[in-house]
Amino acid sequence: MNRVGWVLAATFALLLCLRQCYRPPVYNPAKPETLPPDLIIRPDELERVAVDVTHATVTVATPKEVKTYTGVRRAVVAIKKDGTVVVTAKTFGFCFEPGLGVVFAPKPSLALDLRLIFWRRLGISLGSGVYPQVTPYVALTYDLAGVHMPNTNVFLGAGLGKQVVGGVCVRF
């Protein structure tokens, strides 16, 4: 494996070891002064739901507890007839997210890829380097939503010639 492959593999391993750069804070609803302004429950409210698209989190605050769901792609808030609020956060599933980036296999080239499966910040994508060389690959992706880049990810995978490929991709 060449030096670029080792550098990409080490970078990807470091990101996986860090898991998340952003860790949602733990709040104590018994002490309202510790809550941020968007989670303070007003007298006429039973619950508050805060959606943070930058960090892919949904936080549900009730007078008894505060729950935070991380790695959320989609959240549904349902209010039942008896007044009960149910928050369903989707953190795993199939998707169709095209992307454009740079792949190193072993030389850099323009890449087009498609993410097909996601689980929190991880995903599996199929793609190909298209210019100046064609390099099809399957890769494991990691979203950089925790470092204020919600539509950007890094990936590491294998090409058809069993070479290690890696790179950066922007989803649209």
Secondary structure as the mmCIF struct_conf table of DSSP 4:
data_model
#
loop_
_struct_conf.conf_type_id
_struct_conf.id
_struct_conf.beg_label_comp_id
_struct_conf.beg_label_asym_id
_struct_conf.beg_label_seq_id
_struct_conf.end_label_comp_id
_struct_conf.end_label_asym_id
_struct_conf.end_label_seq_id
HELX_RH_AL_P HELX_RH_AL_P1 ARG A 3 LEU A 18
BEND BEND1 CYS A 21 CYS A 21
HELX_LH_PP_P HELX_LH_PP_P1 PRO A 24 VAL A 26
TURN_TY1_P TURN_TY1_P1 PRO A 29 ALA A 30
HELX_RH_3T_P HELX_RH_3T_P1 PRO A 32 THR A 34
BEND BEND2 LEU A 35 LEU A 35
HELX_RH_3T_P HELX_RH_3T_P2 PRO A 37 LEU A 39
HELX_LH_PP_P HELX_LH_PP_P2 ILE A 40 ARG A 42
TURN_TY1_P TURN_TY1_P2 PRO A 43 ASP A 44
BEND BEND3 LEU A 46 LEU A 46
STRN STRN1 ARG A 48 ASP A 52
TURN_TY1_P TURN_TY1_P3 VAL A 53 ALA A 56
STRN STRN2 THR A 57 ALA A 61
BEND BEND4 PRO A 63 LYS A 64
STRN STRN3 VAL A 66 THR A 70
BEND BEND5 GLY A 71 GLY A 71
BEND BEND6 ARG A 73 ARG A 73
STRN STRN4 ARG A 74 ILE A 79
TURN_TY1_P TURN_TY1_P4 LYS A 81 ASP A 82
BEND BEND7 GLY A 83 GLY A 83
STRN STRN5 VAL A 85 LYS A 90
STRN STRN6 PHE A 92 PHE A 104
BEND BEND8 ALA A 105 LYS A 107
STRN STRN7 PRO A 108 TRP A 119
TURN_TY1_P TURN_TY1_P5 ARG A 120 ARG A 121
STRN STRN8 LEU A 122 TYR A 131
BEND BEND9 PRO A 132 GLN A 133
STRN STRN9 THR A 135 LEU A 144
HELX_RH_3T_P HELX_RH_3T_P3 ALA A 145 VAL A 147
TURN_TY1_P TURN_TY1_P6 HIS A 148 HIS A 148
STRN STRN10 MET A 149 GLY A 159
TURN_TY1_P TURN_TY1_P7 LEU A 160 GLY A 161
BEND BEND10 LYS A 162 LYS A 162
STRN STRN11 VAL A 164 ARG A 171
#
